[in-house]
Amino acid sequence: MFREFMLGEIVKMVNGQAQLPGQDLVRGVTISSRETMPGELFFALKGSHTDGHCYVADALRRGALAAVVQRTQSMTNEILVSDTLFALGELARNYRNHFEVQTVGITGTNGKTTVKNLIASILKKKYRVLHTEKNYNSLIGLPLTVFRLSGDEDYLVVEMGTSAPGEIVRLCDIARPHIGVITNIGPGHLDGLGSIEGIRKEKFALIDALPADGFALVGEGASGSGRSNTISFFLGMLDSVELTERGSYFSYEGNRFFTQLLGLGNVYNCLAAVCLTSKLSIHYDAQYAGIAEMNPEPGRLEPITLGELLIINDTYNANPVSMKAAIDFAAQLGRRKIFVFGDMLELGEKSKELHRATGEYARQHADLLVTFGQESRYYKGTHFSKAIDLLRFLRENIAGDEVVLLKASRALHFERFIDELPRLLR
């Protein structure tokens, strides 16, 4: 529950200008006029498709105490700032400073959301924990998570995403992590970060932000940073691994675990959670229970069965590392394999090269590679530019006992194919 502050205090926190009664209590923060509750503070954020300034009047009608704007709307209840997104972060940073809570910050090219959920699930067996909902890991999402702090929590577990230099520094400034996790470093968001070295520099900002008594757990591509406060983890630490269509078994330091999450990549994510929580003195029983009860998230190597057919819904997002992980999982299943792949976005100048390399790897393991999109032509599979043609092709080529893996970047909306397949195959 939001800890209430007087409006006058908040105006100072966001470095705003306002002519408002400073004694009124702000009861929450919102960025959606439709979800505004009486007494809340509305931030008018400008996005790529919409502008919150268009909805200030609606938010005030719904009971917002005031609106934070960067362009005056000629309303009496407005707080004028130079940048509403920065102001949102400033309010969250000041709000966070009122709480003594251990913060775990998690970043990386792949696995951030899963590792965050696993760590929170384990910590909840012993402590009071607040963690990022869904993948609210941005300069908008992380502040909204911070505003959910009430003062009762022992741990705050936050995911930190980035697509441009400096974003991790800003997120750390807001969240003040004591502990960091870098799941891995690979090609992703190359459009904004330029190169693998640019990605490394951006991710390592999390380590640099930790206090003197803090530490970081680092995975593939992040070791060898030269930082003394880091602990490495890698799959070679495991005693054994057994992958199945319904989950995975693995052993670490003599303890055996089971996870419903599919694939070696998720075993790796579980290992990260075990290593971190072991460092925090969490025992095996809590770790086992926290991992075993985690269900696959929609769109993240999510198994869907239609009779004898196994569909792997991995449509949430895609980059070369997660593509390879999904291919490797499907490849070891004893079924005919159909891969339905779409574009991997935000890869910059290397996009064509990375699509070609991924396609070559996929063709080595697939019985049938089907592609859809623009860049996906470079996979060199059976390509379609119209969704209806792709679906007709699948109907003609699915016998009913295969594994069908669907994966693409989020913007291609591949979940529509997941929705259509059950009707298609009746």
Phi, psi and omega per residue, in radians:
M1 nan 2.378 -3.099
F2 -1.090 2.287 3.048
R3 -1.398 2.108 -2.993
E4 -1.237 2.486 3.045
F5 -2.267 2.674 3.070
M6 -1.284 2.559 -3.079
L7 -1.001 -0.660 3.124
G8 -1.087 -0.648 3.095
E9 -1.137 -0.712 -3.097
I10 -1.193 -0.654 3.090
V11 -0.999 -0.703 3.110
K12 -1.208 -0.708 -3.127
M13 -1.045 -0.639 -3.092
V14 -1.687 0.083 -3.137
N15 0.962 0.854 -3.065
G16 -1.800 3.028 3.062
Q17 -2.095 2.271 -3.094
A18 -2.800 2.654 2.996
Q19 -2.053 1.375 -3.032
L20 -2.311 2.725 3.037
P21 -1.169 1.909 -2.995
G22 -1.240 -0.200 -3.080
Q23 -1.510 -0.197 -3.134
D24 -1.134 2.484 -3.118
L25 -1.623 2.253 3.053
V26 -1.498 2.220 -3.029
R27 -1.799 -0.004 3.130
G28 2.978 3.072 -3.124
V29 -2.239 2.427 3.117
T30 -2.471 2.668 3.036
I31 -2.060 0.047 -3.112
S32 -2.066 2.073 -3.140
S33 -1.118 -0.597 -3.108
R34 -1.174 -0.445 -3.107
E35 -1.794 0.143 -3.088
T36 -1.146 2.343 3.087
M37 -1.959 2.689 3.138
P38 -0.962 2.355 3.096
G39 1.568 -0.028 -3.117
E40 -1.531 2.869 3.077
L41 -1.827 2.159 -3.102
F42 -1.717 2.226 3.064
F43 -1.765 2.146 3.124
A44 -1.540 1.633 -3.103
L45 -1.643 2.498 3.118
K46 -1.740 2.092 3.133
G47 -1.914 -3.068 -3.121
S48 -1.286 -0.416 -3.079
H49 -2.029 -0.265 -3.090
T50 -2.619 2.894 -3.122
D51 -2.301 2.066 -3.104
G52 -1.048 -0.353 3.118
H53 -1.112 -0.408 3.119
C54 -1.250 -0.230 -3.012
Y55 -2.066 0.198 -3.138
V56 -1.050 -0.844 -3.116
A57 -1.036 -0.694 3.134
D58 -1.121 -0.763 3.126
A59 -1.075 -0.718 3.137
L60 -1.186 -0.646 3.088
R61 -1.100 -0.575 -3.121
R62 -1.435 -0.002 3.019
G63 1.958 0.123 3.085
A64 -1.014 2.383 3.141
L65 -1.213 -0.641 3.123
A66 -2.831 2.911 3.094
A67 -2.168 2.363 3.069
V68 -1.625 2.112 -3.038
V69 -2.308 2.746 3.019
Q70 -1.939 -0.074 2.959
R71 -2.305 2.172 -3.082
T72 -1.042 2.409 3.115
Q73 -1.857 0.172 -3.124
S74 1.021 0.627 3.076
M75 -1.814 2.642 3.116
T76 -1.289 -0.548 -3.069
N77 -1.732 1.089 3.113
E78 -2.291 2.583 3.059
I79 -2.011 2.029 -3.050
L80 -1.598 2.198 3.111
V81 -2.277 2.937 -3.136
S82 -1.375 -0.491 -3.088
D83 -2.659 1.983 -3.050
T84 -1.196 -0.586 3.101
L85 -1.144 -0.774 3.103
F86 -1.124 -0.674 3.124
A87 -1.113 -0.672 3.079
L88 -1.036 -0.774 3.102
G89 -1.121 -0.695 3.129
E90 -1.122 -0.704 3.100
L91 -1.130 -0.742 3.121
A92 -1.123 -0.703 3.128
R93 -1.084 -0.794 3.116
N94 -1.179 -0.669 3.101
Y95 -1.101 -0.795 3.132
R96 -1.014 -0.621 -3.077
N97 -1.161 -0.184 3.128
H98 -1.548 0.035 -3.057
F99 -2.195 2.390 3.014
E100 -1.688 1.649 -3.093
V101 -2.451 2.429 3.081
Q102 -1.305 2.176 -3.082
T103 -1.931 2.265 3.042
V104 -1.870 2.082 3.100
G105 -1.821 2.309 -3.041
I106 -2.178 2.192 3.053
T107 -2.391 -3.139 -3.115
G108 2.502 2.893 -3.136
T109 -1.260 -0.695 -3.119
N110 -2.340 2.683 2.959
G111 1.460 0.080 -3.072
K112 -1.010 -0.897 -3.068
T113 -1.127 -0.752 -3.125
T114 -1.142 -0.800 3.126
V115 -1.102 -0.708 3.086
K116 -1.027 -0.810 -3.123
N117 -1.146 -0.706 3.133
L118 -1.131 -0.796 3.132
I119 -1.077 -0.791 3.136
A120 -1.108 -0.707 -3.135
S121 -1.071 -0.716 3.131
I122 -1.247 -0.817 -3.109
L123 -1.063 -0.552 -3.122
K124 -1.149 -0.282 3.099
K125 -1.223 -0.299 -3.077
K126 -2.265 -0.491 -3.000
Y127 -2.202 2.957 2.998
R128 -1.563 2.188 -2.960
V129 -2.303 2.370 2.916
L130 -1.980 2.296 3.137
H131 -2.366 2.796 3.135
T132 -0.968 2.284 3.023
E133 -1.390 2.503 3.116
K134 0.867 -2.151 3.088
N135 -2.196 0.785 -3.132
Y136 -1.268 1.359 -2.955
N137 -2.033 0.223 -2.988
S138 -1.792 -3.059 3.085
L139 -1.168 -0.203 2.994
I140 -1.724 -0.879 -3.033
G141 -1.133 -0.733 -3.108
L142 -1.117 -0.818 3.054
P143 -0.977 -0.688 3.133
L144 -1.111 -0.564 3.040
T145 -1.173 -0.786 -3.130
V146 -1.024 -0.649 -3.124
F147 -1.170 -0.194 3.101
R148 -1.501 -0.100 3.077
L149 -1.105 2.397 3.125
S150 -2.050 -0.289 -3.078
G151 1.851 -0.147 -3.140
D152 -1.582 -0.131 -2.991
E153 -1.464 2.557 2.983
D154 -1.595 -0.638 -3.111
Y155 -2.301 2.476 2.946
L156 -2.020 2.096 -3.103
V157 -1.980 1.978 -3.022
V158 -2.156 2.503 3.060
E159 -1.638 2.460 -3.107
M160 -2.209 1.921 3.095
G161 -1.772 2.801 3.130
T162 -2.681 2.548 3.009
S163 -2.357 0.049 -3.129
A164 -2.613 2.615 -3.128
P165 -1.006 2.425 3.066
G166 1.662 -0.199 -3.086
E167 -1.238 -0.673 3.111
I168 -1.130 -0.698 3.089
V169 -1.001 -0.795 -3.122
R170 -1.157 -0.748 3.123
L171 -1.099 -0.668 3.097
C172 -1.184 -0.643 3.089
D173 -1.047 -0.630 -3.134
I174 -1.362 -0.833 -2.962
A175 -1.541 -0.403 -3.107
R176 0.918 1.113 -3.133
P177 -1.202 2.497 3.004
H178 -1.674 -0.492 -3.066
I179 -2.264 2.432 3.130
G180 -2.140 2.643 3.011
V181 -2.323 2.166 2.959
I182 -1.927 1.865 -3.015
T183 -1.114 -0.801 3.107
N184 -2.994 2.996 3.068
I185 -2.339 2.148 3.140
G186 -2.685 -3.084 -3.105
P187 -1.225 1.990 3.104
G188 -2.907 2.451 -3.083
H189 0.980 0.623 3.110
L190 -1.116 -0.457 3.098
D191 -0.981 -0.755 -3.088
G192 -1.612 -0.550 -3.036
L193 -1.796 -0.159 2.900
G194 1.506 -0.781 -3.037
S195 -2.818 2.956 3.061
I196 -1.040 -0.685 3.129
E197 -1.124 -0.647 3.071
G198 -1.130 -0.660 3.085
I199 -1.137 -0.789 3.127
R200 -1.014 -0.814 -3.127
K201 -1.053 -0.746 -3.133
E202 -1.153 -0.772 -3.128
K203 -1.193 -0.668 -3.132
F204 -1.148 -0.263 3.069
A205 -1.051 -0.473 3.074
L206 -1.119 -0.776 3.126
I207 -1.106 -0.768 -3.102
D208 -1.115 -0.421 -3.098
A209 -1.467 -0.175 -3.066
L210 -1.270 2.600 3.091
P211 -1.216 2.983 -3.074
A212 -1.019 -0.582 -3.124
D213 -1.662 0.175 3.124
G214 -1.539 3.030 3.103
F215 -2.636 2.836 3.138
A216 -2.274 2.492 3.016
L217 -1.770 2.197 -3.044
V218 -2.208 2.450 -3.087
G219 -1.903 -2.664 -3.019
E220 -1.023 2.289 3.120
G221 1.469 -0.121 -3.101
A222 -1.975 -0.092 3.123
S223 -1.338 2.908 -3.138
G224 1.281 0.463 -3.107
S225 -1.322 -0.295 -3.081
G226 1.476 -0.079 3.107
R227 -1.401 2.362 -3.093
S228 -1.381 -0.291 -3.067
N229 -1.697 0.550 -3.128
T230 -2.060 2.593 3.065
I231 -2.187 2.221 -3.104
S232 -1.567 2.589 2.969
F233 -2.347 2.604 -3.090
F234 -2.808 2.753 -3.042
L235 -1.043 -0.487 3.124
G236 -1.089 -0.207 3.099
M237 -1.309 -0.288 -3.076
L238 -1.375 2.535 3.091
D239 -1.349 -0.642 -3.120
S240 -2.831 2.753 3.098
V241 -2.484 2.370 3.040
E242 -2.324 2.031 -3.112
L243 -1.761 2.354 3.077
T244 -2.335 3.045 3.107
E245 -1.238 -0.273 -3.058
R246 -2.005 0.180 3.132
G247 2.514 -3.017 -3.064
S248 -2.401 2.566 3.023
Y249 -1.963 2.463 3.049
F250 -2.649 2.686 3.136
S251 -2.099 2.405 -3.140
Y252 -2.459 2.138 -3.130
E253 0.897 0.726 3.066
G254 1.475 -0.082 3.139
N255 -1.808 2.360 -3.095
R256 -1.765 2.361 -3.108
F257 -2.163 2.738 2.981
F258 -2.277 2.404 3.037
T259 -2.280 2.445 3.045
Q260 -1.312 -0.220 3.140
L261 -1.266 2.470 -3.006
L262 -1.619 2.563 2.913
G263 1.569 2.788 -3.126
L264 -1.125 -0.589 3.109
G265 -1.036 -0.641 3.121
N266 -1.370 -0.479 2.970
V267 -1.086 -0.744 3.080
Y268 -1.038 -0.754 3.099
N269 -1.105 -0.701 3.090
C270 -1.103 -0.714 3.113
L271 -1.043 -0.719 3.100
A272 -1.020 -0.795 -3.133
A273 -1.130 -0.689 3.123
V274 -1.159 -0.795 -3.132
C275 -1.070 -0.775 -3.117
L276 -1.158 -0.838 -3.079
T277 -1.235 -0.462 3.018
S278 -1.118 -0.709 3.085
K279 -1.073 -0.474 3.122
L280 -1.661 0.276 3.027
S281 1.172 0.534 3.023
I282 -1.529 2.312 -3.050
H283 -1.475 2.929 -3.040
Y284 -0.982 -0.774 -3.078
D285 -1.008 -0.763 3.127
A286 -1.193 -0.691 3.117
Q287 -1.108 -0.810 -3.132
Y288 -1.035 -0.842 -3.093
A289 -1.136 -0.752 -3.115
G290 -1.099 -0.630 3.126
I291 -1.359 -0.775 -3.045
A292 -1.124 -0.530 -3.066
E293 -1.498 -0.084 -3.140
M294 -1.334 2.158 3.086
N295 -1.612 2.650 3.038
P296 -1.019 2.407 3.118
E297 -1.435 2.586 3.095
P298 -0.944 2.249 3.081
G299 1.460 0.068 -3.127
R300 -2.184 1.553 -3.044
L301 0.791 0.843 -3.117
E302 -1.548 2.087 3.132
P303 -1.414 2.350 3.072
I304 -2.271 2.181 -3.122
T305 -1.860 2.315 3.031
L306 -2.153 1.622 -3.015
G307 1.118 -2.102 3.123
E308 -1.572 -0.116 -3.105
L309 -1.425 2.359 3.062
L310 -1.939 2.034 3.065
I311 -1.798 2.264 3.060
I312 -1.841 1.898 -3.138
N313 -1.534 1.718 3.100
D314 -2.106 0.787 -2.964
T315 -1.581 0.009 -3.042
Y316 -1.114 -0.767 3.135
N317 -2.893 3.053 -3.102
A318 -2.755 2.432 2.921
N319 -2.590 3.015 -3.046
P320 -0.993 -0.641 -3.115
V321 -1.198 -0.827 -3.118
S322 -1.236 -0.511 3.045
M323 -1.075 -0.844 -3.128
K324 -1.083 -0.717 3.136
A325 -1.082 -0.738 3.135
A326 -1.172 -0.719 3.101
I327 -1.074 -0.797 -3.114
D328 -1.065 -0.683 3.129
F329 -1.145 -0.872 -3.114
A330 -1.111 -0.585 -3.064
A331 -1.106 -0.526 -3.064
Q332 -1.560 0.039 3.081
L333 -1.483 2.454 -3.079
G334 -1.446 0.985 -3.125
R335 -2.401 2.821 2.919
R336 -1.120 2.463 -2.965
K337 -2.075 2.176 3.037
I338 -2.052 2.104 3.099
F339 -1.840 2.246 3.071
V340 -2.026 1.838 -2.993
F341 -2.046 2.515 3.026
G342 -2.086 -3.013 -3.066
D343 -1.089 2.559 2.860
M344 -1.752 2.050 -3.027
L345 -1.675 2.965 3.072
E346 1.076 0.639 3.123
L347 -1.803 0.046 3.025
G348 1.061 -2.486 -3.063
E349 -1.146 -0.367 -3.098
K350 -1.569 0.106 -3.025
S351 -1.017 -0.897 -3.094
K352 -1.064 -0.790 -3.125
E353 -1.074 -0.765 -3.102
L354 -1.253 -0.594 3.058
H355 -1.169 -0.712 3.118
R356 -1.095 -0.779 -3.126
A357 -1.144 -0.713 3.116
T358 -1.145 -0.723 3.113
G359 -1.090 -0.733 3.115
E360 -1.063 -0.743 3.127
Y361 -1.150 -0.716 -3.131
A362 -1.122 -0.725 -3.100
R363 -1.146 -0.430 3.092
Q364 -1.232 -0.360 -3.029
H365 -2.055 -0.253 -3.078
A366 -1.702 2.529 2.940
D367 -1.380 -0.499 3.115
L368 -2.610 2.168 3.093
L369 -1.936 2.087 -3.119
V370 -2.039 2.356 -3.050
T371 -2.264 2.727 -3.076
F372 -2.658 2.295 3.134
G373 2.294 -2.782 3.134
Q374 -1.730 -1.125 -3.123
E375 -1.150 -0.410 -3.079
S376 -1.155 -0.198 3.038
R377 -1.030 -0.508 -3.067
Y378 -1.356 -0.125 2.995
Y379 -1.174 -0.416 -3.126
K380 1.165 0.689 3.031
G381 -1.770 -2.870 3.024
T382 -1.393 1.912 -2.906
H383 -1.772 2.514 3.094
F384 -2.321 2.503 3.080
S385 -1.867 -0.184 3.095
K386 -2.096 2.322 -3.092
A387 -1.066 -0.687 -3.086
I388 -1.123 -0.618 3.118
D389 -1.220 -0.663 3.100
L390 -1.101 -0.788 -3.113
L391 -1.119 -0.692 3.093
R392 -1.102 -0.694 3.126
F393 -1.112 -0.744 3.119
L394 -1.106 -0.736 3.140
R395 -1.024 -0.641 -3.109
E396 -1.385 -0.335 -2.995
N397 -2.015 -0.051 3.071
I398 -1.660 2.089 -3.135
A399 -1.436 -0.560 3.081
G400 2.165 -0.043 3.122
D401 -2.261 0.290 -3.123
E402 -1.456 3.111 2.816
V403 -1.882 2.195 3.129
V404 -1.978 1.988 -3.123
L405 -1.793 2.148 3.103
L406 -2.008 2.229 -3.091
K407 -2.687 2.400 3.106
A408 -2.947 2.934 3.032
S409 -1.157 2.685 -2.993
R410 -0.957 -0.656 -3.024
A411 -1.148 -0.284 3.137
L412 -1.452 -0.147 3.060
H413 0.951 0.876 -3.135
F414 -1.193 -0.221 3.101
E415 -1.064 -0.384 3.106
R416 -1.117 -0.573 3.100
F417 -1.243 -0.627 3.061
I418 -1.062 -0.728 3.140
D419 -1.164 -0.589 -3.052
E420 -1.434 -0.508 -3.011
L421 -1.014 -0.788 3.132
P422 -1.007 -0.706 3.131
R423 -1.247 -0.607 -3.098
L424 -1.153 -0.611 -2.963
L425 -1.777 0.195 3.108
R426 -1.112 nan nan
